[in-house]
Amino acid sequence: MSATPRTHRRLGPPAASPECVAEVEALLPDDFRRRDLLIENLHALQDRFGGLFRRHLTALAEEMRLSPAEVQEVASFYAHFRLLDDDEAAPGAVLRRCTGPACAMRMPERVPEGVVVEEAPCMGLCDHAPASLPGKGVVSDAILHEDYPVLARCRSGELPRDEVLAELERAGLRGMGGAGFPTARKWRAVAARPGPRLVVVNADEGEPGTFKDRWFLQTNAARVLEGALIAAWAVEADEVYLYLRDEYADLHKLLTVLIRALPGSVPVHLRRGAGAYVCGEESALIESLEGKRGLPRQRPPYVAEVGLFGRPTVVNNVETLYWVSRILAEGAELFTDEGRNGHRGLRTYSVSGRVRLPGVKIAPNGITITELIEEFCGGMEDGHQLRAYLPGGASGGFLPAHVTPPLAFGAIEEHGGFIGSAAVVVFSQEDDLRAHALNLARFFAHESCGQCTPCRVGTAKAADLLASPRWDEDLLNDLAQVMRDASICGLGQAAPNVWQSLLRHFPEVVT
């Protein structure tokens, strides 16, 4: 008896419809099939259709020669992407409302009827708390300086490379994103590696309480770009990539205009984040620039050795590059003649909370919290007395009013915290520190990338423990030790500072 022929069925997801393929191709640029442009493509689709519909993701995967699972895993990783089934409707009006510490202190704004509210972590508007962003962002009054005199001196040979690096070393310039690695040393390490080399500008500040990158880009974007191009010249990099957090949509428009007018032949590529705090970590940022989930890499190798697209890469943050340009224009004395309490240089502090004049303050490095508040912030708000402060954002831990070390690298660690990106949040007697600690613990749980178990499970467990009426100090201490010892990146390692600092300095509020 002959066998009956079997009907073969196509396995896997259905093919994309010609209509959807046409919509995708019409919307995206000619080179959209490059793997590293996946996140940019997702942004373009959401900007046009109000969300990411399954039919468009299928078409995008087919055209980019990726599996639907690859596209789905990237789209679902980032908080700002809105995944929709084909029978759903995109929301008409969306309001992102900040839940950061400065905004949590204030009464929430009333929400208009018919508006969909999406709670979001810090938006970089702490000095305007409470902050909400309608649509794609606010409009900036930017100050443009479109000349690049220091870069011209470098390229002409008036400023040799060795002289540039020596001047940055004489100034003692360190990375201002949080780690504080010496800038010239990083550039030398990358320049020593075989090319081709790249430069990445980290403009993805996401630490709750940090908004200095926004301020620098609003007021001095050309100086930041000049610093980036000087870095590229110094290490002989072929290209520059600027990774900007998605909350700064207005700055994206500004930077697009400036980048088009840049002098020279080194291309500068502007890329958007998509709502992932972990991408402030340089290796996670690199992964995101390659169109992937922002998962921190195991190190070594370091990104200075094997970075973006496998090339040696300089990663500097916005403030660092701003100071590169100014130091080379005005001399190392700009830094060496400043500083307090045994520390040298200038530092940019993002100050928010219970002060009269919140904002970005360029002040002597090593200033104390009381000096900063009285001399640069107009003092405390009426009726408020300093009770506690975060010296370095959520990761820096809480310090009490009577503990006033210099706000500088290496000066706060003995008190159980660190300066990081110098996001200073000021609390008074009116603020519930337990509630703020729980809020920050939930932030870390939400922002954990999930790659390593100590962080993924630890941040969630910590949020549960901090919600209890009485904190289990022994269990929290054990949890902190495991997270610090075994987490891959700084998120899991620093998250315990939130509760450890309260247990140390404010035991009366946690028992």
C-alpha positions as CSV (number, residue, x, y, z in Angstrom):
1,M,0.0,0.0,0.0
2,S,1.5,3.3,-1.1
3,A,2.1,6.0,1.5
4,T,-0.3,9.0,1.4
5,P,1.6,12.2,0.5
6,R,2.0,14.6,3.4
7,T,1.2,18.2,3.2
8,H,4.1,20.3,4.4
9,R,3.2,23.4,6.5
10,R,5.4,26.4,6.9
11,L,6.7,26.6,10.4
12,G,7.3,29.8,12.3
13,P,5.5,33.2,12.2
14,P,3.5,34.2,9.1
15,A,5.2,36.2,6.4
16,A,4.8,39.9,6.5
17,S,2.1,41.4,4.3
18,P,3.3,43.4,1.3
19,E,1.4,46.4,2.7
20,C,3.4,46.3,5.9
21,V,6.7,45.8,4.2
22,A,5.9,48.8,2.0
23,E,5.1,50.9,5.1
24,V,8.3,50.0,6.7
25,E,10.4,50.6,3.6
26,A,8.8,54.0,3.0
27,L,9.4,55.2,6.5
28,L,13.0,54.1,7.0
29,P,16.3,55.2,5.4
30,D,18.0,53.3,2.7
31,D,20.5,51.7,5.0
32,F,18.0,50.6,7.6
33,R,18.9,46.9,7.3
34,R,22.1,47.4,9.2
35,R,21.9,45.5,12.5
36,D,23.1,48.4,14.6
37,L,20.1,50.5,13.4
38,L,17.4,48.2,14.9
39,I,16.7,50.5,17.8
40,E,16.6,53.6,15.6
41,N,14.1,51.7,13.3
42,L,11.9,50.9,16.3
43,H,11.9,54.5,17.3
44,A,10.9,55.6,13.8
45,L,8.0,53.1,13.7
46,Q,6.7,54.2,17.1
47,D,7.0,57.9,16.3
48,R,4.9,57.3,13.2
49,F,2.3,54.9,14.4
50,G,2.1,55.6,18.2
51,G,3.4,52.2,19.1
52,L,5.0,49.0,17.8
53,F,2.4,46.9,16.2
54,R,3.1,43.2,15.7
55,R,2.6,43.4,11.9
56,H,5.3,46.1,11.6
57,L,7.7,44.2,13.8
58,T,7.2,41.1,11.6
59,A,7.9,43.2,8.5
60,L,10.9,44.8,10.0
61,A,12.4,41.5,11.1
62,E,11.9,40.1,7.6
63,E,13.5,43.1,5.9
64,M,16.5,43.2,8.3
65,R,17.1,39.5,8.0
66,L,16.5,39.0,11.7
67,S,14.3,36.5,13.5
68,P,11.1,37.9,15.0
69,A,12.4,36.8,18.4
70,E,15.5,39.0,18.0
71,V,13.4,42.0,17.2
72,Q,10.9,41.2,20.0
73,E,13.5,40.8,22.6
74,V,15.1,44.1,21.9
75,A,11.8,46.0,21.6
76,S,10.6,44.5,24.9
77,F,13.8,45.3,26.8
78,Y,13.4,49.1,26.6
79,A,10.8,50.8,28.7
80,H,9.9,53.5,26.1
81,F,8.7,51.1,23.4
82,R,5.0,50.4,23.4
83,L,4.2,46.9,22.1
84,L,0.8,46.6,20.6
85,D,-1.3,43.8,19.1
86,D,-2.6,44.5,15.7
87,D,-6.2,44.9,17.0
88,E,-5.2,47.4,19.6
89,A,-5.3,51.2,19.2
90,A,-2.4,53.4,19.9
91,P,-3.0,55.9,22.8
92,G,-3.9,59.4,21.6
93,A,-2.2,61.5,24.3
94,V,0.5,60.2,26.6
95,L,1.9,62.0,29.7
96,R,5.1,60.6,31.2
97,R,5.1,61.6,34.9
98,C,8.4,61.5,36.8
99,T,8.7,59.4,40.0
100,G,12.2,60.5,40.9
101,P,13.1,61.7,44.4
102,A,12.7,65.5,43.8
103,C,9.4,65.0,42.0
104,A,8.2,62.6,44.7
105,M,8.5,65.4,47.3
106,R,6.0,67.6,45.5
107,M,2.3,67.3,45.0
108,P,1.6,65.5,41.8
109,E,0.2,67.5,38.9
110,R,-3.5,67.1,38.0
111,V,-3.8,65.0,34.9
112,P,-6.2,66.2,32.1
113,E,-9.0,63.9,31.2
114,G,-8.4,61.5,28.3
115,V,-4.6,61.5,28.8
116,V,-2.8,58.2,29.4
117,V,-0.3,58.5,32.2
118,E,2.9,56.5,32.1
119,E,5.0,56.7,35.3
120,A,8.7,57.1,34.5
121,P,12.0,57.3,36.4
122,C,14.0,60.5,36.6
123,M,13.6,62.7,33.4
124,G,16.4,65.1,34.0
125,L,14.1,67.9,35.1
126,C,14.7,67.7,38.8
127,D,15.1,71.5,39.1
128,H,11.5,71.8,37.7
129,A,9.9,69.2,40.0
130,P,7.3,67.9,39.7
131,A,8.0,67.1,36.1
132,S,5.9,65.6,33.4
133,L,6.6,65.3,29.7
134,P,3.8,65.3,27.1
135,G,4.5,63.5,23.9
136,K,8.2,63.7,22.9
137,G,9.5,66.3,25.3
138,V,10.0,69.9,26.1
139,V,11.3,72.7,24.0
140,S,14.8,74.0,25.0
141,D,16.1,77.6,24.7
142,A,19.5,76.6,23.5
143,I,22.5,78.8,23.3
144,L,24.6,77.9,20.3
145,H,28.3,78.5,19.8
146,E,29.2,77.0,16.5
147,D,32.9,77.8,16.3
148,Y,35.5,75.2,17.2
149,P,38.7,77.1,17.8
150,V,40.5,74.5,20.0
151,L,39.8,71.7,17.5
152,A,41.2,73.9,14.7
153,R,44.4,74.4,16.7
154,C,44.7,70.6,17.2
155,R,44.1,69.8,13.5
156,S,46.5,72.5,12.4
157,G,49.4,71.2,14.5
158,E,49.4,74.2,16.8
159,L,48.4,71.9,19.7
160,P,50.3,68.6,19.4
161,R,48.8,65.5,20.8
162,D,51.4,65.1,23.5
163,E,50.8,68.6,24.7
164,V,47.0,68.1,24.7
165,L,47.3,65.0,26.8
166,A,49.8,66.6,29.2
167,E,47.5,69.6,29.7
168,L,44.6,67.3,30.6
169,E,46.9,65.4,33.0
170,R,48.1,68.6,34.6
171,A,44.5,69.7,35.2
172,G,43.7,66.3,36.8
173,L,40.6,65.9,34.6
174,R,38.7,62.7,35.5
175,G,35.6,61.1,34.0
176,M,32.6,62.9,35.4
177,G,30.0,60.2,34.7
178,G,30.6,58.5,38.0
179,A,33.7,56.3,37.8
180,G,36.2,59.1,37.8
181,F,38.8,57.4,35.6
182,P,41.6,59.8,34.5
183,T,40.7,61.1,31.0
184,A,44.2,61.3,29.5
185,R,45.0,57.8,30.7
186,K,41.9,56.4,29.0
187,W,42.8,58.2,25.8
188,R,46.4,56.9,25.9
189,A,45.1,53.3,26.4
190,V,42.8,53.5,23.4
191,A,45.4,55.2,21.2
192,A,47.9,52.4,22.0
193,R,45.5,49.7,20.6
194,P,45.5,48.8,16.9
195,G,42.9,50.7,14.9
196,P,40.3,51.4,13.7
197,R,39.2,53.2,16.8
198,L,35.9,54.9,17.8
199,V,34.7,57.6,20.3
200,V,31.4,57.3,22.1
201,V,29.7,60.2,23.9
202,N,27.6,58.9,26.8
203,A,24.7,61.3,27.1
204,D,22.4,58.8,28.8
205,E,22.4,60.2,32.3
206,G,19.7,58.3,34.1
207,E,20.7,58.5,37.8
208,P,17.7,59.9,39.7
209,G,18.7,63.4,40.5
210,T,21.1,64.0,37.6
211,F,20.4,66.6,35.0
212,K,23.7,68.2,34.2
213,D,24.0,66.6,30.8
214,R,20.8,68.3,29.8
215,W,22.1,71.6,31.0
216,F,25.4,71.3,29.2
217,L,23.8,70.3,25.9
218,Q,21.2,73.1,26.2
219,T,23.8,75.8,26.8
220,N,27.1,74.5,25.5
221,A,26.4,71.7,23.0
222,A,29.0,72.9,20.5
223,R,31.7,72.8,23.3
224,V,30.7,69.2,24.1
225,L,30.9,68.3,20.4
226,E,34.3,70.0,20.2
227,G,35.5,67.9,23.1
228,A,34.3,64.8,21.4
229,L,36.1,65.7,18.1
230,I,39.3,66.5,20.0
231,A,39.1,63.0,21.6
232,A,38.6,61.5,18.1
233,W,41.6,63.5,16.8
234,A,43.8,62.5,19.8
235,V,43.2,58.8,19.4
236,E,42.9,58.9,15.6
237,A,39.3,57.6,15.7
238,D,37.4,57.1,12.5
239,E,33.9,57.9,13.8
240,V,32.1,59.4,16.8
241,Y,28.8,58.1,18.2
242,L,26.7,60.2,20.5
243,Y,24.1,58.2,22.6
244,L,21.4,60.5,23.9
245,R,18.7,59.4,26.3
246,D,15.2,59.3,24.8
247,E,13.8,61.8,27.3
248,Y,15.8,64.5,25.7
249,A,13.9,64.7,22.4
250,D,14.2,68.4,22.2
251,L,18.0,68.1,22.4
252,H,17.9,65.5,19.7
253,K,16.6,68.1,17.3
254,L,19.2,70.6,18.4
255,L,22.1,68.2,18.1
256,T,20.9,67.0,14.7
257,V,21.3,70.6,13.4
258,L,24.7,71.1,15.0
259,I,26.1,67.8,13.8
260,R,25.1,68.6,10.2
261,A,27.3,71.7,10.4
262,L,30.3,70.2,12.0
263,P,33.7,70.8,10.4
264,G,36.0,68.1,9.2
265,S,35.7,64.6,7.9
266,V,35.1,62.6,11.1
267,P,31.4,61.5,11.0
268,V,29.3,62.0,14.1
269,H,26.3,59.6,14.5
270,L,23.5,60.6,16.8
271,R,21.6,57.6,18.4
272,R,18.7,57.5,20.8
273,G,18.4,55.4,24.0
274,A,14.9,54.0,24.7
275,G,14.4,54.2,28.5
276,A,17.0,51.9,30.1
277,Y,19.0,53.2,33.1
278,V,21.5,50.4,32.8
279,C,22.7,51.8,29.5
280,G,24.5,54.5,31.3
281,E,27.0,51.8,32.1
282,E,29.5,51.9,29.2
283,S,29.5,48.3,28.1
284,A,25.7,48.2,28.2
285,L,25.6,51.4,26.2
286,I,27.9,49.8,23.6
287,E,25.5,46.8,23.3
288,S,22.6,49.2,22.8
289,L,24.5,51.1,20.1
290,E,24.9,47.8,18.3
291,G,21.2,47.4,18.2
292,K,20.9,44.9,21.0
293,R,19.5,44.7,24.5
294,G,21.6,46.9,26.9
295,L,23.2,44.1,28.9
296,P,26.5,44.9,30.6
297,R,29.4,42.9,29.4
298,Q,31.7,40.7,31.5
299,R,35.1,42.3,31.7
300,P,37.9,42.0,30.7
301,P,38.2,42.8,27.9
302,Y,37.4,46.4,28.6
303,V,35.7,48.7,26.0
304,A,39.0,50.6,25.6
305,E,40.3,47.3,24.2
306,V,37.2,45.7,22.6
307,G,34.4,48.2,22.4
308,L,31.8,49.3,19.8
309,F,31.8,46.8,16.9
310,G,34.8,45.1,18.5
311,R,37.0,48.2,18.1
312,P,39.0,50.0,20.8
313,T,36.7,52.7,22.0
314,V,36.9,55.9,24.1
315,V,33.7,56.4,26.1
316,N,33.4,59.8,27.8
317,N,30.4,61.5,29.3
318,V,29.1,64.9,28.4
319,E,30.6,66.9,31.3
320,T,34.0,65.4,30.7
321,L,34.1,66.5,27.1
322,Y,32.9,70.0,28.0
323,W,35.8,70.3,30.4
324,V,38.2,69.0,27.7
325,S,37.3,71.9,25.5
326,R,37.4,74.5,28.2
327,I,40.7,73.3,29.8
328,L,42.5,73.3,26.4
329,A,41.0,76.8,25.6
330,E,41.7,78.4,29.0
331,G,44.6,76.3,30.5
332,A,44.9,73.7,33.2
333,E,44.7,76.5,35.8
334,L,41.0,76.5,35.2
335,F,41.1,73.4,37.4
336,T,44.2,73.6,39.4
337,D,43.4,77.0,40.9
338,E,40.1,75.8,42.2
339,G,38.9,73.4,44.8
340,R,38.2,73.2,48.5
341,N,38.9,71.0,51.5
342,G,42.0,69.4,50.0
343,H,40.5,68.7,46.6
344,R,41.3,70.3,43.3
345,G,39.3,71.5,40.3
346,L,35.7,72.4,39.5
347,R,32.7,70.1,39.6
348,T,29.2,70.3,38.3
349,Y,26.6,69.5,40.9
350,S,22.9,68.8,40.0
351,V,21.1,70.1,43.0
352,S,17.4,69.4,43.6
353,G,15.0,69.0,46.5
354,R,14.3,71.4,49.4
355,V,16.5,74.3,48.4
356,R,15.5,77.8,47.3
357,L,17.4,77.7,44.0
358,P,17.7,74.2,42.5
359,G,19.7,73.7,39.4
360,V,23.1,72.9,37.9
361,K,25.9,74.5,40.0
362,I,29.5,74.7,38.8
363,A,31.3,74.9,42.1
364,P,34.7,74.1,43.7
365,N,35.4,70.4,43.8
366,G,35.3,69.3,47.4
367,I,32.7,71.8,48.6
368,T,30.6,70.5,51.5
369,I,26.8,70.2,51.4
370,T,26.3,73.1,53.8
371,E,28.6,75.3,51.7
372,L,26.9,74.2,48.5
373,I,23.4,75.0,49.8
374,E,24.2,78.3,51.4
375,E,26.6,79.7,48.7
376,F,25.1,78.4,45.5
377,C,21.4,77.4,46.2
378,G,20.1,80.4,48.3
379,G,19.7,78.3,51.4
380,M,16.9,75.9,52.3
381,E,13.3,76.5,51.4
382,D,11.3,78.5,53.9
383,G,10.3,76.3,56.9
384,H,12.7,73.5,55.9
385,Q,15.8,72.4,57.7
386,L,18.4,70.1,56.2
387,R,17.9,66.5,57.4
388,A,19.5,64.3,54.8
389,Y,20.9,64.3,51.3
390,L,21.9,62.1,48.5
391,P,25.4,63.1,47.5
392,G,25.5,61.0,44.3
393,G,21.9,60.3,43.3
394,A,20.1,57.1,44.2
395,S,23.4,55.1,44.1
396,G,25.2,57.5,46.5
397,G,23.2,56.6,49.6
398,F,21.7,58.9,52.2
399,L,23.9,61.0,54.5
400,P,22.6,62.9,57.5
401,A,22.9,66.7,57.9
402,H,25.7,66.5,60.4
403,V,27.9,64.4,58.1
404,T,29.6,66.9,55.8
405,P,32.5,65.4,53.9
406,P,33.9,67.1,50.8
407,L,31.7,66.4,47.8
408,A,34.5,64.8,45.8
409,F,35.8,61.4,44.6
410,G,37.1,59.3,47.5
411,A,35.8,61.5,50.3
412,I,32.4,59.9,50.9
413,E,33.2,56.2,50.8
414,E,34.1,56.1,54.5
415,H,30.5,57.2,55.3
416,G,28.9,54.4,53.2
417,G,28.3,56.4,50.0
418,F,30.0,58.0,47.0
419,I,29.8,61.1,44.8
420,G,29.2,59.4,41.5
421,S,27.8,61.9,39.0
422,A,27.3,64.5,41.8
423,A,23.5,64.4,41.8
424,V,22.7,66.1,45.1
425,V,19.2,65.7,46.4
426,V,18.3,67.6,49.5
427,F,15.7,66.4,52.1
428,S,14.2,68.1,55.1
429,Q,12.3,67.2,58.2
430,E,9.1,67.1,56.1
431,D,10.3,64.1,54.0
432,D,9.7,60.5,54.8
433,L,13.1,58.9,54.2
434,R,11.7,55.4,54.4
435,A,9.2,56.1,51.6
436,H,12.0,57.6,49.5
437,A,14.2,54.6,50.1
438,L,11.4,52.3,49.0
439,N,10.8,54.4,45.9
440,L,14.5,54.1,45.0
441,A,14.6,50.4,45.7
442,R,11.7,49.9,43.3
443,F,13.5,52.0,40.8
444,F,16.5,49.7,40.9
445,A,14.2,46.6,40.7
446,H,12.5,48.1,37.6
447,E,15.8,49.0,35.9
448,S,17.7,45.8,36.5
449,C,18.5,44.3,33.1
450,G,17.9,40.9,34.6
451,Q,21.2,39.4,33.2
452,C,22.7,38.3,36.6
453,T,20.7,36.6,39.4
454,P,22.2,38.6,42.3
455,C,20.9,41.9,40.8
456,R,17.6,40.6,39.2
457,V,16.5,38.7,42.3
458,G,18.2,41.0,44.9
459,T,16.7,44.3,43.8
460,A,13.2,42.7,43.8
461,K,13.7,41.1,47.2
462,A,15.0,44.4,48.6
463,A,11.9,46.3,47.4
464,D,9.7,43.7,49.2
465,L,11.8,43.9,52.4
466,L,11.7,47.7,52.4
467,A,7.9,47.7,52.1
468,S,7.6,45.8,55.4
469,P,6.6,47.7,58.5
470,R,9.8,46.6,60.2
471,W,13.1,46.1,58.3
472,D,14.9,42.8,58.7
473,E,18.4,44.2,59.2
474,D,20.3,40.9,59.2
475,L,18.6,39.8,56.0
476,L,19.1,43.2,54.3
477,N,22.8,43.1,55.3
478,D,23.3,39.6,53.8
479,L,21.4,40.6,50.7
480,A,23.7,43.7,50.3
481,Q,26.8,41.6,50.6
482,V,25.7,39.1,48.0
483,M,24.7,41.9,45.5
484,R,28.0,43.8,45.9
485,D,30.1,40.7,45.6
486,A,28.4,39.0,42.7
487,S,26.6,41.5,40.5
488,I,28.1,42.1,37.1
489,C,27.8,45.9,37.0
490,G,27.4,48.9,39.2
491,L,23.6,48.8,39.3
492,G,23.5,45.7,41.5
493,Q,26.7,46.7,43.4
494,A,25.4,50.2,44.3
495,A,21.7,49.5,44.9
496,P,22.3,48.4,48.5
497,N,23.6,51.9,49.4
498,V,19.9,52.9,49.6
499,W,19.0,50.8,52.6
500,Q,22.5,50.4,54.0
501,S,22.9,54.1,54.5
502,L,19.6,54.4,56.3
503,L,20.4,51.5,58.6
504,R,23.7,53.2,59.4
505,H,22.7,56.8,59.7
506,F,19.0,56.7,60.4
507,P,18.3,53.6,62.5
508,E,15.3,55.3,64.2
509,V,13.3,55.4,60.9
510,V,13.7,51.8,59.9
511,T,12.8,50.0,63.2
